[in-house]
Amino acid sequence: MGMEFRDKNGRLLSSSETVTKIKNRLCSWLQDFALLWIHLAFSLIPVHFVRKLVFQLAGGRLGKGSVIHMQARFFDPRGISVGEDSLLGWGIFIDGRDKVSIGNHVDIASEVQIYNSEHDIHSPDFHATTAPVSIGNYVFIGPRAIILPGVNLGRGAVVGAGAVVTKDVPDYAVVGGVPARIISERRIRDLHYRLGRARLFQ
């Protein structure tokens, strides 16, 4: 009797399924090892242009003048694209398993979490689903806000601190709460400001 391999639910795997599972597990371990070094760089290197280089070498895209502050975490930088003159705050988390597109002049405050993958709680196997996230130009996201999969934040939108955004936010709308709802609108629509340079050692 030969060796038998089963999945996490106890289902017997064929030899081809077993090989695929082993390959996927090895790839996952390699990705986790790479992420370890990326996270160490973002935790220990207090010079933002070095962190920018690490992010780009890992497959992320970061536009001219944009900065990622220390303690940032990513699931997969290859899915993340950031425009020009955007600031990503201290301790943020961005999930790159699907696409995350961040526009120009976007200000993302500290400890914001942006997800594009979640478990299907109605599925018998609790499998993960993904959906892209899009953040328009001149968006501001306040501290500790959470953006969930499939959300589009329109141009000039503002997300209040601690908000949980579960659906699209129109242009120039101000949202807050859990779940986030429209509470106001930005009075100025003709936005042309620049966020400016970040401090060198942050």
Beta strands, then each sheet from edge to edge (+ up, - down):
strand 1: 61-62
strand 2: 67-68
strand 3: 73-74
strand 4: 80-82
strand 5: 87-88
strand 6: 93-94
strand 7: 100-102
strand 8: 107-108
strand 9: 113-114
strand 10: 117-119
strand 11: 128-130
strand 12: 133-135
strand 13: 140-141
strand 14: 146-147
strand 15: 152-153
strand 16: 158-159
strand 17: 164-165
strand 18: 173-176
strand 19: 181-185
sheet 1: 1+ 4+ 7+ 12+ 15+
sheet 2: 2+ 5+ 8+ 13+ 16+ 18+ 19-
sheet 3: 3+ 6+ 9+ 14+ 17+
sheet 4: 10+ 11-
end
